[in-house]
Amino acid sequence: MDPRLRMICISGRNCTPISSRCIGRRAYSYFPPARRRCPAHQSEAGGVRTSQRTFACSPRRNFADVDKSYDFRQRERESDEVDVCIVGGGPAGLSAAIRLKQIANKAGNEEFRVLLLEKAGELGAHIVSGNVIEPSAVNELLPDWNDPENPSRFENATQATKDKLRFLTKNSSIPIPAPPQMNNHGNYIISLNQFCKWLGERAEEVGVEVYPGFAASEVLYSATDGSVKGVATNDLGISKSGKPKSSFERGMEFHARITLFAEGCHGSLTKQVIKKFDLRRDSQPQTYGLGLKEVWEVKPENFRKGEVVHTMGYPLPPSTYGGGWLYHFGENMVSLGLVVGLDYPNPWLAPYGEFQKMKHHSIYKSVIEGGKCISYGARALNEGGFQSIPKCAFPGGALIGDTAGFLNVPKIKGTHTAMHSGMLAAQATYTALTENKDSGTIFLFDYEDALRSSTIWSELKAVRNMRPSFHSPLGLYGGILYSGLEAYLFRGRTPWTLKHKEPGDYAATKTADKSEKIEYPKPDGEISFDVLTSVSRTGTNHEEDQPVHLQVDDWRKHRDEMWPRYKGVENRFCPAGVYEYVEDESEKMGVRFNINAQNCIHCKTCDIKAPAQDINWQTPQGGEGPKYVMT
């Protein structure tokens, strides 16, 4: 038997071969578990099955003959107990996991269990970023990460060699001085997708149990004091009608004294935790951007290795915050993209359409013309900065990385702050667990204190007024002027802190009748592409016969309220063609609202920008969604 199709239980006996749920998404760690529970299982007929199996080895169980009145969600889930559970396999989650095991192993506590759950089928598959990384955090975590003498080094880092900042009009490119925050001397152009895969391998080496393809969909709370006691993964094998199919498998519970949420921007579980513990009581609303990215292979004569270009202005209107980038990395590879602030007012604006239009500007077209687009991706990102950071610790856990909002917008960097936050949380977590060995609830006071005394805090505080300055009546030009004063003169020392718009980006959207309609040019198929062509480059996939993970309680009510006011804003803000209004004479208003959930690339924009806030993004089955390459 292929060794991937079996695991060894704590008893030492071979478990039942794993189901197809696990094939193709093995755990990154084969280290033996210390306290894994393998409970006896009750059969459908009520008998007891005594064979033991690990949580990753769930054989398929058929429910075809079960009484349909039985609520399958009441069926007891299997559980596993670990020391620390981390939700999310991005740079923050992986850095926390690695640092925890480094500390534990150094202390001789090699049985200390750190388990990381990632909803993507493999690490990095859902990761999208520019990315020019400031190496301060990875230098601290893994000092030999880029050492030529290290056989396990990260081999795909391109040193930044030249910076350019340009203000674009439709037909020109005007050089402007870059603020000191945008100086990339000593930084590296990378694919964060590849970097997270590499971090996963380093996590495996130190003993982290990494399980891709396991989508945490529920926060578990203690019945005694309401603290977080872990998470549960979603049930598999449920039909679109909500009934269990023959392939049904109950989700799995993971219990831990500390749960670290590292879901990235606008995490679905993070939303629940923030609301339950009122973590935003002392912070301003978060504001967001949508980043759209392509990776191209370009002609050698157009390639300038290590060059970093940022642009402002065209094609975005002055009322909309955002900008583009063009990074030359690897061998004849170029990363280019556009970030659009999601507080834009015009419902006719389509971030995807703006991105495709931007590529026809000469500064971009001159590089990619004659090349080949090989990848596309999109993801929401936090732009609120210092004043939007919530309380990050709560009973039983903490928020780390971009799920807490540590992106430095003027610097256009967040990987180093995400990794630093994960490492700070790891140190606080291990200290708290070793000093409180009883079963009581843990609160990471040290993590909150460490954040406030860290470079994350000072770095974000210094630039806190730049992003909200673009809300002034002067718009883009006022924001550029004020940001210049902050960068060169004030340097964060002003006694005031500017505020973001209340209550959030969705409320900034004007109605269609009060906004200028925007018509986008037809894609030429060489420089610009239609949205479905781009979606095909994401590798996204969802099983069709499952509940729609983009939850709208009443599709007709949504249509009745949103179509007259916004004329299909959902179709325009979505970068993957998920939402559409289909002409249908049999329907009220002559249109029918439709959700193509199979197209979803997990960007979370709909959950953020929907004017009525009636779209809830929830995790689909584990392992589904995009499978990004070099993003």
C-alpha positions in Angstrom: 0.0 0.0 0.0 1.2 3.5 -0.8 2.4 4.9 2.5 0.4 8.1 1.9 -2.8 6.1 2.2 -2.2 5.0 5.8 -1.1 6.6 9.1 -0.1 5.0 12.4 -2.4 5.5 15.4 -1.1 6.1 18.9 -1.7 2.5 19.7 0.9 1.5 17.0 -1.7 -0.3 14.8 -2.4 0.7 11.3 -5.5 2.8 10.8 -8.1 2.3 8.2 -6.9 3.7 4.9 -7.7 7.3 4.5 -10.7 8.4 2.4 -10.5 10.3 -0.8 -11.0 13.4 1.3 -7.4 13.1 2.3 -5.8 11.9 -0.9 -3.8 14.6 -2.6 -3.7 16.8 0.5 -1.6 15.0 3.0 -0.4 16.6 6.1 2.9 18.3 5.8 4.0 16.7 9.0 4.5 13.0 9.7 5.7 13.6 13.2 3.9 11.2 15.6 1.1 12.8 17.7 1.5 13.0 21.4 -2.1 13.1 22.6 -4.3 12.2 19.6 -7.7 10.9 20.5 -9.1 8.0 18.5 -12.5 7.5 20.0 -14.7 4.5 19.2 -17.3 5.3 16.6 -21.0 4.5 16.7 -22.3 2.9 13.5 -25.4 4.0 11.7 -27.2 1.0 13.2 -26.3 2.0 16.7 -23.5 -0.4 17.3 -19.9 0.4 18.4 -17.0 0.1 16.0 -13.8 -0.3 18.1 -11.2 0.3 15.4 -9.1 3.4 16.0 -8.2 6.0 13.4 -6.6 9.4 13.3 -8.5 12.6 12.6 -7.0 12.7 9.1 -8.3 9.2 8.3 -12.0 9.5 8.1 -13.5 6.7 6.0 -16.5 7.5 4.0 -19.8 6.6 5.6 -23.0 6.2 3.6 -26.1 7.9 4.9 -28.4 7.0 2.0 -30.7 4.9 4.2 -30.8 7.2 7.2 -34.1 8.6 8.4 -34.4 12.0 6.6 -35.9 13.6 9.7 -32.6 13.0 11.5 -30.6 16.2 11.9 -27.1 15.1 10.8 -25.6 18.2 12.3 -26.4 16.9 15.8 -24.1 13.9 15.2 -21.1 14.0 17.4 -17.9 15.1 15.7 -14.5 13.5 16.3 -12.0 15.7 18.1 -8.3 16.2 18.6 -6.5 18.0 21.4 -3.4 20.0 20.7 -1.5 22.7 22.6 -1.9 25.4 19.9 -4.2 25.5 16.9 -3.4 28.0 14.1 -6.0 28.8 11.5 -4.4 29.9 8.2 -1.3 29.0 6.4 0.0 32.4 5.3 3.1 34.1 6.4 1.7 35.0 9.9 0.4 31.6 10.7 3.5 29.8 9.5 5.8 32.1 11.3 3.9 31.6 14.5 4.0 27.9 14.1 7.7 27.7 13.3 8.6 30.0 16.2 6.5 28.0 18.6 8.2 24.8 17.7 11.6 26.4 17.7 11.0 27.6 21.3 9.5 24.3 22.4 12.3 22.2 20.8 15.0 24.4 22.3 13.4 23.9 25.8 13.4 20.1 25.2 9.6 20.0 24.9 9.4 18.2 21.6 6.0 16.7 22.4 4.5 20.2 22.4 1.8 20.0 19.6 1.3 22.9 17.2 -1.3 22.2 14.5 -2.0 24.5 11.5 -5.1 24.3 9.4 -5.2 25.7 5.9 -8.3 25.8 3.7 -6.5 25.6 0.4 -5.6 22.3 -1.1 -1.9 23.1 -0.7 0.0 25.8 1.1 0.2 29.0 -0.9 -2.6 28.1 -3.3 -4.8 31.0 -2.0 -2.0 33.5 -1.5 -1.9 36.7 -3.6 0.5 39.6 -3.1 2.7 42.0 -5.0 5.3 41.3 -3.4 8.5 43.1 -2.4 9.4 41.7 1.0 11.3 43.6 3.7 13.5 40.7 5.1 13.7 41.9 8.7 11.2 39.2 10.0 12.5 36.3 8.0 16.0 37.2 8.9 15.1 36.8 12.5 13.0 33.7 12.1 15.3 31.8 9.7 18.6 33.7 9.4 19.9 31.5 6.6 16.8 31.8 4.5 18.7 33.3 1.6 22.2 31.9 2.2 23.8 30.3 -0.8 25.4 27.8 1.5 22.0 26.6 2.8 20.6 23.7 0.6 17.1 24.5 1.9 17.3 28.3 1.2 14.5 30.1 -0.6 15.7 30.1 -4.2 13.2 32.5 -5.7 14.2 35.9 -4.3 15.2 38.7 -6.6 17.0 41.6 -5.0 15.4 45.0 -5.8 17.8 47.2 -7.7 15.9 50.3 -8.8 12.8 52.2 -7.7 10.6 54.3 -9.8 7.4 56.3 -8.9 5.3 57.7 -11.7 2.1 59.8 -11.9 0.1 58.7 -14.9 -2.3 60.6 -17.2 -3.9 58.8 -20.1 -1.0 59.6 -22.4 1.9 60.4 -20.2 4.1 59.3 -17.3 5.4 61.9 -14.9 8.3 61.1 -12.5 7.6 62.1 -8.9 9.8 61.7 -5.8 9.1 58.6 -3.8 8.6 58.9 -0.1 11.3 57.3 2.1 8.8 54.5 3.1 9.0 53.3 -0.5 12.7 52.9 -0.6 13.3 49.2 -1.5 17.1 49.1 -0.9 17.8 45.7 0.7 14.4 44.2 -0.2 13.5 41.3 -2.4 10.9 40.7 -5.1 9.2 37.4 -4.4 6.1 35.3 -5.1 4.4 35.1 -1.8 2.6 32.0 -3.1 6.0 30.3 -3.5 7.4 31.7 -0.2 4.5 30.2 1.8 5.1 26.8 0.3 8.7 27.1 1.3 7.8 28.2 4.8 5.5 25.1 5.1 8.5 22.9 4.4 10.5 24.7 7.1 7.5 24.2 9.5 7.5 20.5 8.7 11.2 20.2 9.6 10.7 21.6 13.1 7.7 19.4 13.8 4.6 21.5 13.0 1.6 19.4 12.0 0.3 21.2 8.9 -3.0 20.1 7.4 -3.9 21.8 4.1 -7.4 21.1 2.7 -9.0 21.5 6.1 -11.3 24.5 6.2 -12.1 25.8 9.7 -15.7 27.0 9.5 -16.8 27.3 13.1 -15.3 28.8 16.3 -15.8 26.6 19.4 -16.4 28.2 22.7 -16.1 26.9 26.3 -19.5 26.2 27.9 -18.2 27.4 31.2 -16.7 30.8 30.6 -17.2 31.5 26.8 -13.6 31.5 25.9 -12.4 30.1 22.6 -11.5 26.4 22.9 -10.7 25.7 19.3 -12.3 25.4 15.8 -14.2 22.9 13.8 -13.9 22.1 10.1 -17.0 22.1 7.9 -19.0 19.0 7.0 -18.3 17.5 3.6 -20.7 15.8 1.2 -23.8 18.1 1.7 -25.9 18.7 -1.4 -27.1 22.1 -2.6 -30.4 21.4 -0.9 -28.7 21.0 2.4 -29.2 17.2 2.6 -26.3 14.8 3.3 -25.1 12.8 0.2 -23.6 9.3 0.2 -20.2 10.9 0.5 -21.2 12.8 3.7 -18.5 13.2 6.4 -19.0 15.1 9.6 -16.4 17.9 10.3 -13.6 17.6 12.9 -13.1 19.5 16.1 -9.7 20.8 17.1 -9.4 21.7 20.7 -6.5 23.9 22.0 -5.8 26.1 25.0 -4.7 28.8 22.5 -6.1 29.3 19.0 -4.3 31.8 16.8 -6.4 33.2 13.9 -4.2 34.0 10.8 -6.9 34.0 8.1 -5.7 37.0 6.2 -7.8 40.0 5.4 -11.5 39.8 6.5 -11.3 36.3 7.8 -14.7 34.5 8.1 -13.9 33.3 11.7 -12.1 36.5 12.6 -15.4 38.4 11.9 -17.2 36.2 14.5 -14.5 36.5 17.1 -14.3 40.3 16.7 -18.1 40.6 17.1 -18.3 38.2 20.1 -15.6 39.9 22.1 -16.2 43.4 20.8 -12.6 43.7 19.7 -13.3 46.9 17.7 -14.7 48.9 20.6 -11.7 51.2 20.7 -10.7 51.2 17.0 -12.0 52.9 13.9 -13.7 50.9 11.1 -11.3 48.9 8.8 -11.0 50.2 5.3 -10.0 47.9 2.4 -8.5 47.7 -1.0 -8.8 45.1 -3.7 -5.6 44.0 -5.3 -5.6 42.4 -8.8 -2.5 40.8 -10.1 -1.1 39.1 -13.2 2.2 37.4 -13.8 3.7 37.6 -17.2 6.7 36.1 -19.0 8.0 38.9 -21.1 10.5 39.3 -23.9 14.2 39.4 -22.8 14.7 42.9 -24.3 11.8 44.2 -22.1 13.1 42.7 -18.9 15.0 44.8 -16.3 15.8 42.4 -13.4 15.1 43.9 -10.0 13.3 47.0 -11.2 10.4 48.1 -9.0 7.9 50.6 -10.5 4.8 52.1 -8.8 2.2 54.3 -10.4 -0.6 56.6 -9.3 -3.3 58.4 -11.2 -4.6 56.9 -14.4 -6.8 54.9 -14.9 -8.5 55.6 -11.6 -10.6 58.7 -11.2 -9.5 61.4 -8.6 -12.3 60.2 -6.2 -10.7 56.7 -6.0 -7.7 55.8 -4.0 -5.3 53.3 -5.5 -2.3 52.6 -7.7 -0.4 50.1 -9.8 2.9 48.2 -9.7 5.3 46.6 -12.1 8.1 44.3 -10.7 10.7 42.5 -12.7 11.8 39.3 -11.0 13.3 35.9 -11.7 14.2 35.4 -15.3 12.0 37.4 -17.7 9.1 37.4 -15.3 7.0 40.4 -14.4 4.5 40.9 -11.7 2.0 43.7 -12.4 -1.2 44.7 -10.7 -3.6 47.4 -9.5 -4.9 48.1 -6.0 -8.3 49.9 -5.8 -9.5 51.3 -2.5 -12.9 49.8 -1.8 -14.3 53.1 -0.5 -14.7 54.2 -4.1 -18.1 56.0 -4.5 -19.1 55.2 -8.1 -21.0 51.9 -8.5 -20.3 51.9 -12.2 -16.6 51.5 -11.5 -15.2 48.0 -12.0 -11.8 47.3 -10.5 -11.2 44.5 -13.0 -12.1 46.8 -15.9 -9.7 49.5 -14.5 -6.9 46.9 -14.3 -7.3 45.8 -17.8 -7.4 49.4 -19.0 -4.3 50.2 -17.1 -2.2 47.6 -18.9 -2.7 49.6 -22.2 -0.8 52.5 -20.8 2.6 52.7 -22.4 4.5 52.2 -19.1 2.9 48.8 -18.8 2.3 47.9 -22.4 5.9 48.5 -23.5 7.0 45.8 -21.1 4.3 43.1 -21.5 3.6 43.4 -25.3 4.6 40.3 -27.0 4.8 38.4 -23.7 2.5 35.8 -22.2 0.2 36.1 -19.2 0.5 32.9 -17.1 -1.3 33.7 -13.9 -4.1 35.9 -12.4 -5.3 36.5 -8.9 -7.2 38.9 -6.7 -7.5 39.5 -3.0 -8.9 42.1 -0.6 -6.3 43.8 1.7 -6.6 45.9 4.9 -5.8 49.6 4.4 -7.0 51.0 7.8 -3.6 50.9 9.4 -2.9 52.0 13.0 -6.3 53.5 13.9 -8.1 50.4 12.7 -6.2 47.8 14.7 -8.6 45.9 17.0 -7.8 44.4 20.3 -5.8 41.4 19.2 -6.0 39.1 22.3 -9.1 37.5 23.8 -9.9 34.6 26.1 -8.3 31.6 24.5 -6.7 33.1 21.5 -5.4 36.0 19.4 -5.5 37.6 16.0 -2.2 37.7 14.0 -1.1 39.0 10.6 -3.4 40.7 8.1 -6.5 39.4 9.8 -5.7 42.0 12.5 -4.7 44.6 9.9 -0.9 45.2 10.1 -0.4 46.2 6.5 1.7 49.4 6.0 -0.1 51.0 3.1 2.4 53.9 2.3 5.2 51.4 2.4 3.2 48.9 0.3 4.3 46.1 2.6 2.7 43.8 5.1 4.5 40.5 5.0 7.2 41.5 7.4 4.7 42.9 9.9 2.5 39.8 9.6 5.5 37.5 10.3 6.6 39.7 13.2 3.1 39.6 14.8 3.1 35.8 14.5 6.4 35.5 16.1 5.4 37.8 19.0 2.2 35.8 19.5 4.2 32.6 19.5 6.5 33.8 22.3 3.6 35.1 24.4 1.7 31.8 23.8 4.5 29.5 24.9 5.2 31.6 27.9 1.6 31.6 29.0 1.1 27.9 28.5 4.2 26.9 30.4 3.5 29.3 33.3 -0.2 28.2 33.5 -0.1 24.4 33.2 -3.6 23.9 34.7 -6.7 23.8 32.5 -7.7 27.4 33.0 -8.4 29.9 30.3 -5.4 31.7 28.9 -5.4 35.4 28.0 -2.3 36.7 26.0 -1.7 39.9 27.9 2.0 39.7 26.9 1.1 39.6 23.2 -0.8 42.9 23.4 2.1 44.4 25.3 4.6 43.1 22.9 2.7 44.6 19.9 2.7 48.0 21.5 6.4 48.0 22.1 7.3 46.5 18.7 8.4 48.0 15.4 4.9 47.0 14.0 3.3 49.6 16.3 5.9 52.4 15.7 5.9 51.8 12.0 2.2 52.0 11.5 1.7 54.9 13.9 4.2 57.0 12.0 2.2 56.7 8.7 -1.3 56.6 10.3 -2.6 59.8 8.7 -1.5 59.1 5.1 -4.3 56.8 3.9 -7.2 58.8 5.5 -5.8 62.1 4.1 -7.2 61.0 0.7 -10.8 61.4 2.2 -10.4 65.2 2.2 -12.4 67.4 -0.2 -9.2 67.7 -2.4 -9.3 63.9 -3.0 -6.3 62.4 -4.7 -4.3 65.6 -5.0 -4.9 66.7 -1.4 -3.9 63.2 -0.3 -0.7 63.3 -2.3 0.2 66.7 -0.9 -0.6 65.8 2.7 1.2 62.5 2.5 4.3 64.3 1.2 4.3 66.5 4.3 3.9 63.5 6.5 6.7 61.6 4.8 9.3 64.4 4.8 8.2 66.8 7.5 5.8 65.6 10.1 6.9 61.9 10.2 4.0 60.8 12.3 4.7 63.3 15.1 1.6 65.3 14.6 -0.8 65.5 17.7 -3.8 64.5 15.6 -5.0 61.3 14.1 -7.2 61.4 11.0 -10.3 59.2 10.9 -11.6 56.8 8.3 -15.1 57.0 7.0 -17.9 55.6 9.1 -19.4 53.0 9.1 -17.3 51.3 6.4 -16.4 51.1 2.7 -19.8 49.8 1.7 -21.5 53.0 2.9 -19.4 55.1 0.5 -21.2 53.7 -2.6 -23.5 56.2 -4.2 -26.6 55.2 -6.2 -26.2 54.6 -9.9 -28.5 57.5 -10.9 -26.2 60.0 -9.1 -23.0 58.6 -10.6 -21.3 58.8 -14.0 -21.6 55.7 -16.0 -18.3 54.1 -17.1 -18.0 52.1 -20.3 -14.9 49.8 -20.5 -13.2 49.0 -23.8 -13.5 45.5 -25.2 -10.5 43.3 -24.3 -8.1 42.7 -27.2 -7.1 39.2 -26.0 -3.4 40.1 -26.1 -2.9 42.8 -23.5 -6.3 42.8 -21.9 -8.6 39.8 -21.3 -12.3 39.2 -20.4 -12.9 38.1 -16.9 -13.7 34.4 -17.6 -10.3 34.1 -19.4 -8.6 35.5 -16.3 -10.6 33.2 -14.0 -9.4 30.2 -16.0 -5.8 31.2 -15.1 -6.6 31.0 -11.3 -7.3 27.2 -11.4 -10.3 27.8 -9.2 -12.7 24.9 -8.6 -15.7 24.2 -6.4 -18.0 21.2 -6.4 -21.3 22.3 -7.8 -23.6 20.2 -5.7 -22.9 21.9 -2.3 -24.5 24.8 -0.4 -23.5 28.1 -1.9 -20.8 29.5 0.3 -21.7 33.1 -0.7 -24.6 33.4 1.5 -27.5 35.7 0.6 -30.7 34.9 2.6 -33.2 35.9 0.0 -31.9 36.3 -3.6 -35.2 37.9 -4.8 -35.3 40.4 -2.0 -31.6 41.3 -2.7 -32.5 41.9 -6.4 -35.5 44.0 -5.5 -33.5 46.3 -3.2 -30.2 46.5 -5.0 -31.0 46.5 -8.7 -33.0 49.7 -8.8 -30.4 51.6 -6.7 -27.1 50.2 -8.0 -27.8 48.6 -11.3 -25.6 45.5 -10.8 -22.7 46.8 -8.6 -22.0 43.2 -7.5 -21.2 42.2 -11.0 -18.7 45.1 -11.3 -16.9 44.9 -7.9 -16.4 41.1 -8.2 -13.1 40.3 -10.0 -14.2 36.8 -11.0 -17.7 37.1 -12.6 -19.4 35.4 -9.6 -22.4 37.8 -9.5 -24.7 38.6 -12.4 -28.1 40.0 -13.2 -29.6 37.9 -16.0 -32.3 39.3 -18.3 -35.5 37.4 -17.6 -38.8 38.8 -18.7 -40.7 36.4 -16.4 -39.0 38.1 -13.4 -39.9 41.3 -11.6 -37.9 44.2 -13.1 -36.9 41.9 -16.0 -33.8 40.6 -14.3 -32.8 37.7 -12.1 -30.0 37.8 -9.6 -27.6 34.9 -9.9 -24.5 33.7 -8.0 -21.9 31.6 -9.9 -20.2 30.3 -6.8 -17.9 28.0 -8.8 -16.0 31.1 -10.1 -15.2 32.4 -6.6 -11.5 33.1 -6.0 -11.9 33.9 -2.3 -11.1 37.6 -2.5 -13.8 38.5 0.1 -14.7 41.8 -1.8 -18.4 41.0 -1.8 -18.5 40.6 1.9 -16.9 44.0 2.3 -18.4 46.2 -0.5 -22.0 45.0 -0.8 -24.0 48.1 0.0 -26.7 46.3 2.1 -24.1 44.1 3.8 -26.2 41.1 3.1 -23.6 38.9 1.4 -21.7 36.7 3.9 -18.6 34.9 2.6 -18.3 31.5 4.3 -15.7 28.7 3.7 -16.7 26.1 1.1 -15.4 22.6 1.3 -11.8 22.3 2.3 -9.3 22.2 -0.6 -11.5 24.1 -3.0 -11.1 27.6 -4.5 -8.2 28.9 -6.5 -4.9 27.2 -7.1 -2.6 30.1 -7.7 0.7 29.9 -9.4 3.5 32.5 -8.7 1.1 35.0 -7.3 
